[in-house]
Amino acid sequence: MDNYKQQVFSLTDRSYLNILKKDILKIGQKVELSPKKLAELDLIVSEIATNLLKHAGGGEIIVRPLIDPNNRGVELLSIDKGPGMTDPAKMIEDGVSTTNTLGHGLGSIKRLSDQFQLYSVKGWGTVLLSRIFQQPPVSFPVSKIGVYPIVLNKPGETVCGDAYAFKFNPYFVKVMLADGLGHGPLANQASEKACEVFRKSTFNNPSDIINDIHKQVKDTRGLVATAAVYDIVNKNWKICGVGNISTRLCNAITSKTHMPYNGIVGMNISSRLESQTIQNETGGYMVFCSDGISTRWETSKHPSVFKYDLSILAAIIYKDFARHSDDMSVVVVKVN
């Protein structure tokens, strides 16, 4: 499932609710949801916003348009730092409430969503995932390849200086995260140009991909980037990065960190770039984070998250470690 640009909506006051709903419905209209689906999306947003305000004192809703050749939709990630829930599964049941209300909110969201998950920890907060599509898909299909991004511009900026790209064929899965120097339009231009070169590149070695990008982005302000290629036949990753993109191959128990080269793509990089090879393990996933996410990020406090859709994992890393003083990116990639 591909994506367009994500948007984040901060909700701290009920007076903003109508504007928020209109903006999110515009995204639903762009992906050509039917009138019935738009009405359902409107109800989902209302219930999510009401829960955020009533139970968590506000929060964020990250919205991602989804598109592939056969289907389109909208993904909503609701993130809060509220009290969390001791028994999330019980709270989804209609009629259950922690306040003197009917308690239909979470049950309604689940019922109206084509895909729904809820992750909550007492004292930590809650992440809610809701997706709605033109055509109802399999609830959560088992996919051999999954890319789960959160890519958001620095607060106050209108464009994002971070960008990611991916492509795959029967033999390779290729992914890149790029971070243009600084933020704003010029950073955006650099990262988008890098993604354009990445998509056109025919190389299967990440170091060759980075060198290719380096040669073709010299007219930009430059960027840092990491490219990774998964060899489907040999079941291993090759990774090469320049600059401060944090990249780790993780599973529920271990984590292997890729060490990037110093330099700036488009300005000065090592003439001897080499790719690191890491064997993929069952249940492993690759995580890329730009420097808008603290380098101290880790997932050990959430061992059960691996049972969930990996958009939840991306949201957890963003929730716990986003700096909010730069463009922010978390891209999770899983191959089976």
N, C-alpha and C positions, 0 to 999 in steps of 0.2 A: 504494500500500500504506500503510494507516494504521498507527498504533502506539499501544501503551499506554506506561506509564512504564518508563523504562530503569533498570537497576540495575547497579552496578559491584561486582565482587568482586576484592579484592586477594589474590593468592596468593604467599606467601613461604615457606610451610612445608607439607610433605606432610600433617601432621596435620589440616590444614583441608580436605583434599580431599573427604572424605565429606560434610561439611556443605555445601560448595560444590555438590557434585553434587545433593544433596537439594533445595537451594534452587532450582537451575536446572531440575530436573525438575518442580518445582511450577509453574514458569512454563509449561513444556511442557504440563502437565495443564490449566492455565487456558485455553490456546488449543485444547484438545481434540485433541492429537496422539494417534494410535492407539498401542496398546501396542508395536507394532513400531517405530514412529517414536520413541517414548520410549526404547526400548532403544538405538536408533541414536544418539539425542541423548546418552544416558548414555556411550556409547563415545566419541563426539566430544569431550565435556567431559573425559573421562579422558585421552585422547590429547593434547588441548591443554594440560591442566594438567601432564602429565608432561613435555611439551616445554618449557614455561615453567620448571619447576623444574630440569630436567636441563641445559638449554642456555643459559638466560638468567638463572638465579638468581631466578626469580619474575617476576611481572608482573601485569597486570590483564585481567579478562575483563568486557566490557560486554555486557549481555544486553538485547535489545529484543523484546518480543512483537509480532508482526505480524498484522494483520487487514485483510481487505477482504471484500466481499460473497461472493466465490467461493473464498477460500482463507485459511488461517491458518498461522502458523509462528513460528519463533524465530530471531532473528539473534544471532550471537556474534561479537564483535570481540575478538581477543586482541592485546594490546599489550605489548611488552617493550622494554627498553633493553639487550638482550644484544649479542653480537658481530655479529649479522647474518649474511647469507649472500652469498657471491660469486656463486653460481649457484642462485637459488631454484628454477628450473624443474627442475634436476637433482635437488635435494634432495627434491622431491615424489615422485620415482620410488621405488617399493618397493625396499627392500634397501640404500638409500643412507643412510649414517650418518656423523656426525663423531665418534662415540664407538664403543666396542666393543659396540654393540647391533645388533639385526636391522634397525633403520632403517625400520620399517613405519609409524611414527606419522603423518607428513604424508600419505603415500599413503592410509592408512586414512581420515583426515579428509576428504580430497578425494573418496574413493569413497563415503563415507557421506553426504556433504553433497549437497543438491539444488543449491546454489550455493556455489562456493568460489573464493577468490582469496588469493594470498600476495604481499605486498609486503615486500621486505627489502633493506637497504643495509648493506654491510660496514662495521662500526664504528658504525652508528647504531641498529640494532635491526630489529624485525620487526612488521608488522601482518598478522594473519590474519583473513580474513572467512569465516564459515561460516553458511549458512542452511539450515534444514530445514523442510519444509512438510507439511501434511496431504496435499495432492495435488501431485505433482512438477510444477513449472512449467517453462516454457522456461528453459534454463540461465541466460542473462542476457538477457531480452527487451529489444528496443529500445523504450524508452518515450518518449513525447513530453514527459511531465512526471515529474520525479523530485524527491522531498524526502528528504534524508538527514541525520537529526539525531543529535547527541549532547547530551543534556540531563541533567545530573547535579547532585544536591544537594551542598552543602558537606559535606566529611567530618565525621561526627558528627551531622549533621542527619537527620531521618527524612523530611522533605519538601523539595521543591525550590522555591526562590523564583523560578526562571526557568520560562518556559513558552512554547510556540510553537503556532501554529495555521495551518492552510492550508485553502483550498477552491478549486475551479475549476469552470468551465463552458465551453461552446464558445468563449467570447469572452475570458475573463479567468482568470488564475491569481493568487490572492491569498495572501500569506504575511505573518505577523507574528511577531516575537520580542519577548517582554516580560520585564522583570527587575524584580520587586518590590523596593522599597527594603529593604536589609538582607538577612536570610535567615531561614529558619524558617517557622512557620505563617502569620504575618501577611504576609510577603512572598509566600508561596504563594497566600494568599487574594487579594491584589491582582493577581497575574499571571493567575490562573485566571479572575477576574472579567473582566479585559481580554480574554482569549481567548473567553469566552462572548459578550461584546459584539461582538467581531470576527466570530464565526461568524454572528451574527444580522444584522449590518450589511448594508445593501443598497447602500452607496456603492461607487463604482468608482475614486474618487480617494483616494489614501492620506492626504492632509491632512484630508479629510472623515472618514475612518475614525478617525484619531487624535483629532480633535475630538469625535467621537461617543463614543469610549471615555472621553475626559477628563470629559465630562459625567456618565457613568454609574459612575465608580469613585471618586467623591468621598467615599464612606463607607469607603474603604480607606486604608492608609497611603501609597498612591501608588506609582508605578513609572516606569521609563523604557521606551520601546518604539519600534520601527521597523516600519512597514508598507510593503510593496512590492506593486505590482500590475503584472502583465505583460499587455499588450494583444496578444492572439494575432493579430489582424488586422494591426495596424500594427508588430508585432514590436519593441516598446519597453517598457522598464520605467519606472514612475513610483514614486518613493520619498519617504517623509517620515518623519523620526524626531525624537524628543525625548529627550535624554539620551545616555548613553555606551554605546549599542549600536554596534559597529563593523560597517559594511556596505560590501562591495566587490563590484563586478562584474568578474570576472576571466576570463582565458583563459590559454593556455599562455605567452603573451608579455607581455600588458599587464594593468593593474589600474586600475580607476577607483573612487575612494573617495567615498561619500556623506557629506556633512557635516551632522550633525543639529543641531537647535535646542537651546539651553539650556532647562532647565526640568524639571518633574516632572509627569507626566500624572496628573490627579486633584487637583493642587494649584495649580500655576502654569505656564502655557504661553503662548507668543506668541499674540496675537490675529490674527496675519497669517501663519499657517503656509502654506507653498506646497510643492508636490511638485516634486522634481527629475526631469527626464526623461532617460533614458539609452538610446541605441539598443542593442539586443541584437546581439551578433556571433555568427557560427557558432562553436560550441564554447565559448561563454561560459557562466558559471555565477555565481549570486549566493551570497555567503557572509555570514551574520550571526553575530557573536560577541558574547556578553555580556562584562561587564568581569571575569568569572572567567577570561577568556582575555587574555593580554597584548596590548596594542594594537600591539605590534611584530610580530604574527603575519604570516607570509608563507609562500609555497609555492615560491619560486624554487629552493630546494635539491632539489626533487623534480619535475623537469620531466617525467618519465615517468609520473607518477601519473595523468595525464589519460587514460591507456589503461585505467584500472581503474574499477571501480564507485566512485561518489563517496562511499560510506561509508568507503572507505579514505582519501580526502582528509580527511573530517571527523576521522577517527582520527589522522591525521598532525598536523593543527593542534592537536588536543587533546593529543597526546603531547608535542609540542615546546613548547607555549605555555600550558598550563593552569596556573593559579596554585595550585590546591588550598587556597585560603584563603577561597573564596566559592563560591556556586553557579556552575556552568560550563556554557556552551552554545555549540555550533557547529552551525549549520543551513546545509546546502548545498542550493541549489535549481537545477535545470537544466531548461530548456525547449528543445525543438527546433523 
